[in-house]
Amino acid sequence: MTSDATVRPLLAGLDARLPELRALYEDLHAHPELSFQEFRTAGIVAERLRAQGWEVTEGVGRTGVVGVLANGAGPVVLLRADMDALPVKEQTGLPYASTVTGIAPDGTEVPVMHACGHDMHVTCLLGATAQLAAHRDGWHGTVVAVFQPAEEVGGAPAMIEDGFLDRFPRADVCLGQHVAPAPVGFVGTRPGTVMAASDSIRVTLFGRGGHGSTPETAVDPVVMAAAVVMRLQTVVSREIGAAHTAVVTVGSLHSGTKENIIPDTAELRVNMRSTTPAVRERVLAAVERIIRAEAAASGAPKEPEIVPLNSFPVTVNDAAATAVVQSALAEVLGEGRVFTLPQAVTGSEDFGVFGTALGVPSVFWHFGGADPALYAGIDSDALLEDGLPATVPANHSPHFAPVPGPTIPVGVTALLAAAAAWLGKEGG
């Protein structure tokens, strides 16, 4: 049975479901929750899955939700969506824009926004689960729907550590997707490494406090931190070959309380991305070397404290499974809308933790959520070669906002088409 012949029956009635899914998306967007705080979102997910007829387990990996729908003998397919939002103040101007605040792990109050599209992921997977439940005569096997907390900050490992492998049917393939600032209707993926590894650290630099008028009596950690930030820019530009890919970002720097007081400490949070083990080792070593050397050069009274925050490997797509997914997506979306990415994306994902832990193939793809009008005059080849125009808000931007109307059906369809490539196979 071909994927196209299997997925078409699964799409029946989707158009009638879209207003409900649009309302769900707008509600989730207006009520974002930080990592491991997705209680409201998890409650909505669990309630909807139960209403659809799924067997539901809540609180997996703290706030994760897992739905299981067994439908006779056949393959087991894992479909995953992430649920958490980011500490970003929304500036989209949308009528359903978030005005929510939350409490960060350090106890501070922060604005919260779905600036990475996880609300779209939840909406699309709930749309796919509804279609699967409504059309059980169109497929066979078992689907494990995973709604994961805390993407990139330990959510997938937390679910694995909470007994995921033993508590739920073992998947034969893991499938996931992420909305991207590409035009609506286009999908991109690639075999092999599709997303970078990620390592994050918290750095505390130690100075010696004093009066702002007598800096000679102090060791200024603000100047020390500034030197570290600037020198870290040379890791990629001067220590990583042009043929390799790496990113080093200082996303947070905090020090002091008043303009005329030299503080005792400065804290930086640094994120590093890499696509090969050798580059990763080189970046990690260079970052630590620079931090310690700048502290020594500043006469710091104490060695810097470097604490790992989170780390996970590159996301790797199984080549054979990726070919199956690309073919399935092309059959339902159109040949000209499914692209092979020329290189790995420097963003990172912990989705691959599921496939690695289970020892099964996994495939991850990106689907467009941007208004095609933003790409007027830019063809697909130029987009793949040159990247996003500067005028298009990217993920993590306070202006990032997928166009829900056309994006939701594409996301639901992509999940159903990819799953159908396995669920429609005779003999399991």
NORWOTA-V382417 format. One record per pair of residues at least 6 apart in sequence whose C-alpha atoms are under 6 Angstrom apart, sorted by the first residue. I is the first residue (numbers start at 1). J is the second residue. D is the distance in Angstrom with one decimal. If there is no record, write none. Layout:
BEGIN
{{I,J,D} {I,J,D}}
END
This chain:
BEGIN
{{3,328,5.8} {3,420,5.6} {3,421,4.7} {6,420,6.0} {6,424,5.8} {7,417,5.4} {7,420,5.7} {10,131,6.0} {10,135,5.9} {25,123,5.8} {26,96,6.0} {28,119,5.7} {29,114,6.0} {29,119,5.9} {30,96,5.4} {30,97,5.4} {30,98,4.4} {32,85,5.6} {32,113,5.7} {32,114,5.8} {33,84,5.8} {33,85,5.4} {34,84,5.4} {34,85,5.0} {34,86,6.0} {35,84,5.0} {35,150,4.2} {36,63,5.9} {36,149,5.7} {36,150,5.6} {52,130,6.0} {54,67,5.7} {54,68,5.6} {54,69,5.2} {55,67,5.5} {55,68,5.1} {56,66,5.8} {56,67,4.5} {57,65,5.8} {57,66,5.3} {58,65,4.6} {60,159,5.6} {61,158,4.6} {61,159,4.0} {61,162,5.4} {64,147,5.7} {64,148,4.9} {64,149,5.4} {65,147,5.1} {66,145,5.6} {66,146,4.7} {67,144,5.8} {67,145,4.9} {68,143,5.8} {68,144,4.7} {69,142,5.6} {69,143,5.4} {70,142,4.3} {71,140,5.3} {71,141,5.2} {71,142,5.7} {72,140,5.6} {72,141,5.3} {73,141,5.1} {74,140,5.7} {74,141,3.7} {74,428,3.7} {75,141,4.9} {75,428,4.9} {76,141,5.9} {76,142,4.6} {76,143,5.7} {76,171,4.6} {76,172,5.3} {77,143,4.9} {77,171,5.3} {77,172,6.0} {77,173,5.4} {78,143,5.9} {78,144,4.7} {78,145,5.9} {78,171,5.7} {78,174,4.7} {79,145,4.9} {79,175,5.1} {79,176,5.9} {80,145,5.9} {80,146,4.6} {80,147,5.9} {80,176,5.2} {81,121,5.3} {81,122,5.6} {81,147,5.0} {82,118,5.7} {82,147,5.6} {82,148,4.6} {82,149,5.9} {83,118,5.3} {83,148,6.0} {83,149,5.4} {84,149,5.8} {84,150,5.5} {85,113,5.7} {85,114,4.6} {86,112,5.5} {86,113,5.5} {87,110,5.8} {87,111,5.4} {87,112,4.6} {88,111,5.5} {88,112,5.2} {88,113,5.4} {89,111,5.0} {90,113,5.7} {90,398,4.7} {91,398,5.2} {91,399,5.3} {92,399,4.7} {98,113,5.9} {100,112,5.6} {101,110,5.4} {101,111,4.2} {101,112,5.2} {102,109,5.5} {102,110,5.4} {103,109,4.6} {115,396,4.7} {115,400,5.7} {116,395,4.8} {116,396,5.3} {124,408,5.9} {124,411,5.4} {124,412,4.7} {127,412,5.9} {128,412,5.3} {139,423,5.6} {139,424,5.6} {140,423,5.6} {141,423,5.9} {149,155,5.0} {152,349,5.8} {152,350,5.6} {172,360,5.9} {173,360,5.7} {173,361,5.2} {173,362,5.6} {174,355,5.9} {174,362,4.5} {175,362,5.8} {175,363,5.1} {176,364,4.8} {177,364,5.4} {177,365,4.8} {177,366,5.5} {178,366,4.8} {179,366,5.7} {179,367,5.0} {179,368,5.7} {179,369,5.9} {180,366,6.0} {180,367,5.8} {180,368,5.0} {180,369,5.8} {181,368,5.8} {181,369,5.7} {181,370,5.1} {181,394,5.6} {182,368,4.2} {182,370,5.5} {183,368,4.8} {183,369,5.9} {183,370,4.7} {183,371,5.9} {183,372,4.8} {184,368,4.4} {184,369,4.6} {184,370,5.4} {184,407,5.9} {185,368,5.9} {186,337,4.7} {186,338,6.0} {186,367,5.8} {186,368,5.3} {187,338,4.9} {187,366,5.6} {187,367,4.3} {188,338,5.8} {188,339,4.7} {188,340,5.7} {188,341,5.8} {188,365,5.9} {188,366,5.3} {189,340,5.3} {189,341,5.4} {189,365,4.7} {190,340,5.1} {190,341,5.4} {191,317,5.1} {191,319,4.6} {191,322,5.8} {192,316,5.0} {192,317,4.8} {193,315,5.8} {193,316,4.3} {193,344,5.9} {194,315,5.7} {194,316,5.7} {194,344,4.4} {194,345,6.0} {195,314,5.8} {195,315,5.0} {195,344,5.2} {195,345,4.7} {195,346,5.8} {195,347,5.9} {195,348,5.2} {196,273,5.8} {196,274,5.3} {196,275,4.8} {196,314,4.7} {196,346,5.1} {196,347,5.9} {196,348,5.0} {197,273,5.4} {197,274,5.3} {197,275,5.9} {197,312,5.9} {197,313,4.3} {197,314,4.0} {197,348,5.9} {198,272,5.7} {198,273,4.7} {198,311,5.6} {198,312,5.6} {199,271,5.8} {199,272,5.2} {199,310,6.0} {199,311,4.4} {200,270,5.6} {200,271,4.4} {200,309,5.3} {200,310,5.4} {201,269,5.7} {201,270,5.4} {201,307,5.5} {201,308,4.4} {201,309,5.1} {202,268,5.9} {202,269,4.6} {202,306,5.9} {202,307,5.2} {203,267,5.5} {203,268,5.0} {203,305,5.7} {203,306,4.7} {204,266,5.8} {204,267,4.6} {204,304,5.7} {204,305,5.0} {205,265,5.5} {205,266,5.2} {205,304,4.9} {206,265,4.7} {206,302,5.9} {207,219,4.8} {207,220,5.6} {207,221,4.9} {207,264,4.8} {207,265,5.5} {207,300,5.4} {208,218,5.0} {208,219,4.7} {208,264,4.8} {209,218,5.5} {209,262,5.0} {209,263,4.6} {209,264,4.5} {210,218,5.3} {210,262,5.0} {211,261,5.1} {211,262,5.9} {212,260,4.4} {212,261,5.0} {212,262,5.6} {221,265,5.6} {221,266,5.6} {228,291,5.9} {246,273,5.4} {246,274,4.5} {247,272,5.6} {247,273,4.9} {248,271,5.9} {248,272,4.6} {249,270,5.7} {249,271,5.2} {250,269,5.8} {250,270,4.4} {251,269,5.9} {252,268,5.5} {252,269,5.1} {253,267,5.7} {253,268,4.5} {254,266,5.8} {254,267,5.3} {255,266,4.5} {256,263,5.0} {274,280,5.3} {315,352,5.3} {317,362,5.6} {317,363,4.8} {318,361,5.3} {318,362,5.9} {322,363,5.8} {325,418,5.3} {328,417,5.8} {328,418,6.0} {330,338,5.8} {355,361,6.0} {355,362,5.4} {369,402,4.5} {369,403,5.8} {369,407,5.4} {370,402,5.4} {370,403,5.9} {393,399,5.8} {393,400,5.2} {394,400,5.9}}
END
